Structure formats: structure tokens, C-alpha cells
Amino acid sequence: MLTAEARIPTDRPGRYLVQLCKHFDNKGRHLTHRPRAHTLPELRPDQIQVEWTDSDGTLRLPWGQCTLQALPGMLRVHVEADDHENLERLQDLVSTHIGRFSRRDPLRVEWRSPGADVDAPPGEAAVPRRRRTNSRTRFIVIGVAVVAVALHLALGGTVLAHTPWTGWVVGFLVTVVAVKAALVGGLALRRHRSRIG
């Protein structure tokens, strides 16, 4: 069984716990009565089981289970599933609904694997694997783009070497590439700092 956990800092953990549980309980009862824009995929009402109190809740779906616990200053969410696809499906489902319910004062959901430091404050959660993969992919794409531009400039410089305006064209292209690289690098650095802070 694969698991993940999120500890969501909030002044009203019980309110969000009850709101989430009631929402899923109502979806289960009314799923066939009226169409909704955000119904749960591939589920019949009898496949959704929800139980809750003011401090604890459990949501059972065919593809996994979500356990909620209202603690002082935080809502603890624990999801478990048989495979990665269903675990991510549960994480996305919970994150989306918490985001929707906390629009006025947005809550931040950061998922941790069971091996993450459990005693770390909620703001210091490990970066999800999906984000790290996207960052690596982004740097690879940027690297390939830089190499492609360099090759393009080198080949273009050789072809244009015998024309009178070669110096101006090459200078202009190098300036454009340098400015673009500086802007992209600055934006990437700003995003990285905002994720850390």
C-alpha cells in the first residue's frame, strides 16, 4: 500500500474537515440525481463511503482511502492507495477541493512521503517528486535550447561570413539571445525563491 500525508496549517481545521466530508457524502447521494461539472470520475454513489466527526473523517473510494484529522493549528490528511496512479488521483482530488473551499484564505497542500521528516513544520515539507522531475526536465530543455541556438549562430555565422552586414546581424542575434537568457534566468530564480520562501 502506498501512502502520502499533508499537514495543512489552518486556524479552522475542523471546519475544513467537516466541509470536505459533507461534500463527498452529498456527491455520493446526489451523483445520479443531477449532473455536476465536477462529479467524481468512474464512481457510483454506493462506491463512496464517508464517515466523520468534528475531529476525524474517513473517505473510502474504490481506488483508495483518505483519512482526515483536525489537530490544533492544522488539518492532517493521510491518503493511501494500491498504486502510484491512484495515490496521485487521491492527492489531486483532496488538493483541488481544499483549494476550492479555501479560496478566500488559500491553504497550501504539500504532500510528504512516509519517509519524510514527520516532525518538520508544515512549511518545510519535502518537495513533491513531480515538481523535482519538472525542474530537471525544464533545465534539460533550456540546455538543449541553448545548444541549438549556439549551433544555429555558429552555422549562420559561417554562411554569412562573406556578406557585408554579417557583423551587424551576428551582433544583433547574440544580443537578443543574451537578453532572453537573462530574462528566463531571472524568472526561474524568482520562482525558485518564491517556492522556498
C-alpha positions as CSV (number, residue, x, y, z in Angstrom):
1,M,0.0,0.0,0.0
2,L,1.4,3.4,-1.0
3,T,0.8,6.4,1.3
4,A,1.2,10.2,1.4
5,E,0.4,12.8,4.0
6,A,-0.2,16.5,4.1
7,R,-0.2,18.7,7.2
8,I,-2.1,21.8,6.3
9,P,-1.7,24.8,8.6
10,T,-5.1,26.4,9.3
11,D,-6.9,28.1,12.1
12,R,-10.1,26.1,11.3
13,P,-9.1,22.5,10.7
14,G,-12.4,21.1,12.0
15,R,-14.4,23.3,9.6
16,Y,-12.5,22.1,6.6
17,L,-12.6,18.5,7.7
18,V,-16.4,18.6,8.1
19,Q,-16.8,20.6,4.8
20,L,-14.8,18.1,2.8
21,C,-16.6,15.1,4.3
22,K,-20.1,16.6,3.8
23,H,-19.2,17.5,0.2
24,F,-18.1,13.9,-0.6
25,D,-21.1,12.5,1.2
26,N,-23.5,14.7,-0.8
27,K,-21.8,13.7,-4.0
28,G,-22.4,10.1,-3.2
29,R,-26.1,10.6,-2.6
30,H,-26.8,13.0,-5.4
31,L,-24.4,11.7,-8.1
32,T,-27.2,10.2,-10.2
33,H,-29.9,12.8,-9.5
34,R,-28.4,15.8,-11.1
35,P,-25.3,16.3,-13.3
36,R,-22.5,18.3,-11.8
37,A,-19.5,19.9,-13.5
38,H,-17.0,18.3,-11.1
39,T,-18.5,14.8,-10.3
40,L,-16.1,12.1,-9.2
41,P,-14.9,10.1,-12.2
42,E,-16.0,6.5,-12.7
43,L,-18.0,6.2,-9.4
44,R,-21.5,5.2,-8.5
45,P,-23.0,6.7,-5.3
46,D,-22.7,3.3,-3.5
47,Q,-18.9,3.3,-4.1
48,I,-18.4,6.4,-1.9
49,Q,-18.3,5.8,1.9
50,V,-17.8,8.8,4.2
51,E,-17.7,8.9,8.0
52,W,-16.8,11.8,10.1
53,T,-16.9,13.6,13.5
54,D,-15.8,17.1,14.3
55,S,-12.2,15.9,14.6
56,D,-11.8,12.8,12.4
57,G,-13.0,11.7,9.0
58,T,-12.6,8.9,6.6
59,L,-13.4,8.8,2.8
60,R,-13.3,5.4,1.1
61,L,-13.3,5.2,-2.7
62,P,-12.7,2.1,-4.9
63,W,-9.2,3.4,-5.7
64,G,-8.1,4.4,-2.2
65,Q,-8.8,5.9,1.2
66,C,-8.3,9.3,2.7
67,T,-8.2,9.9,6.5
68,L,-8.6,13.4,7.9
69,Q,-7.7,14.6,11.4
70,A,-8.3,18.1,12.8
71,L,-5.4,19.0,15.1
72,P,-4.6,22.2,16.8
73,G,-3.5,24.6,14.1
74,M,-3.5,22.1,11.3
75,L,-5.6,19.6,9.2
76,R,-3.7,16.3,8.8
77,V,-4.6,14.4,5.6
78,H,-3.4,10.9,5.0
79,V,-4.1,9.1,1.7
80,E,-3.3,5.5,0.7
81,A,-3.8,3.5,-2.5
82,D,-2.6,0.4,-4.2
83,D,-0.6,2.1,-6.9
84,H,1.0,5.5,-7.8
85,E,-1.7,6.5,-10.3
86,N,-4.5,6.1,-7.7
87,L,-2.4,7.7,-5.0
88,E,-1.9,10.8,-7.2
89,R,-5.6,10.7,-8.1
90,L,-6.4,11.0,-4.4
91,Q,-3.8,13.7,-3.8
92,D,-5.2,15.7,-6.7
93,L,-8.8,15.2,-5.5
94,V,-8.1,16.4,-2.0
95,S,-5.8,19.3,-3.1
96,T,-8.3,20.5,-5.6
97,H,-11.2,20.5,-3.1
98,I,-9.2,22.1,-0.3
99,G,-8.1,24.8,-2.8
100,R,-11.7,25.4,-3.8
101,F,-13.0,25.5,-0.2
102,S,-10.3,27.9,0.9
103,R,-10.5,30.5,-1.9
104,R,-10.7,33.5,0.4
105,D,-7.8,32.4,2.5
106,P,-5.9,29.9,0.3
107,L,-4.5,26.8,2.1
108,R,-1.2,25.3,0.9
109,V,-1.2,21.5,0.5
110,E,2.2,19.9,0.5
111,W,2.3,16.1,0.2
112,R,5.0,14.1,2.0
113,S,6.0,10.5,1.6
114,P,6.1,8.4,4.8
115,G,9.9,8.6,4.9
116,A,9.8,12.5,5.1
117,D,10.7,14.2,8.4
118,V,7.4,13.9,10.3
119,D,8.4,16.5,12.9
120,A,9.3,19.2,10.4
121,P,7.0,22.2,10.4
122,P,4.3,22.1,7.7
123,G,6.1,24.9,5.7
124,E,9.2,22.8,5.4
125,A,7.7,19.8,3.7
126,A,9.7,17.9,1.2
127,V,9.2,19.0,-2.4
128,P,6.9,16.5,-4.2
129,R,8.6,14.2,-6.7
130,R,6.5,15.6,-9.5
131,R,8.0,19.1,-9.0
132,R,11.6,17.9,-8.9
133,T,11.0,16.0,-12.2
134,N,9.6,19.1,-13.8
135,S,12.5,21.2,-12.7
136,R,15.0,18.7,-14.1
137,T,13.1,18.5,-17.3
138,R,12.9,22.3,-17.6
139,F,16.7,22.6,-17.2
140,I,17.3,19.9,-19.8
141,V,15.0,21.7,-22.2
142,I,16.8,25.0,-21.5
143,G,20.2,23.3,-22.1
144,V,19.1,21.8,-25.4
145,A,17.7,25.2,-26.5
146,V,20.9,27.0,-25.6
147,V,23.0,24.4,-27.6
148,A,20.6,24.7,-30.6
149,V,20.8,28.5,-30.6
150,A,24.6,28.3,-30.3
151,L,24.8,25.9,-33.2
152,H,22.4,28.0,-35.2
153,L,24.5,31.1,-34.6
154,A,27.7,29.3,-35.5
155,L,26.4,27.8,-38.7
156,G,24.7,31.1,-39.6
157,G,27.9,32.9,-39.0
158,T,29.8,30.6,-41.4
159,V,27.2,31.0,-44.1
160,L,27.0,34.8,-43.7
161,A,30.8,35.3,-43.3
162,H,31.1,36.7,-46.8
163,T,28.3,39.3,-46.7
164,P,28.9,43.0,-45.7
165,W,26.2,43.0,-42.9
166,T,27.4,39.9,-41.1
167,G,28.8,41.7,-38.1
168,W,25.6,43.6,-37.5
169,V,23.3,40.5,-37.8
170,V,25.5,38.3,-35.6
171,G,25.8,41.1,-33.0
172,F,22.0,41.6,-33.0
173,L,21.3,37.9,-32.7
174,V,23.8,37.5,-29.8
175,T,22.3,40.5,-28.0
176,V,18.7,39.0,-28.4
177,V,19.9,35.6,-27.1
178,A,21.7,37.2,-24.2
179,V,18.7,39.3,-23.2
180,K,16.3,36.4,-23.5
181,A,18.7,34.1,-21.4
182,A,18.9,36.8,-18.7
183,L,15.1,37.2,-18.6
184,V,14.4,33.5,-18.4
185,G,17.2,33.0,-15.8
186,G,15.8,35.9,-13.7
187,L,12.2,34.5,-13.9
188,A,13.5,31.0,-12.9
189,L,15.4,32.4,-10.0
190,R,12.4,34.4,-8.8
191,R,10.1,31.3,-9.0
192,H,12.7,29.3,-7.1
193,R,12.9,31.9,-4.3
194,S,9.1,32.2,-4.1
195,R,8.8,28.4,-3.6
196,I,11.4,28.4,-0.9
197,G,10.1,31.5,0.9
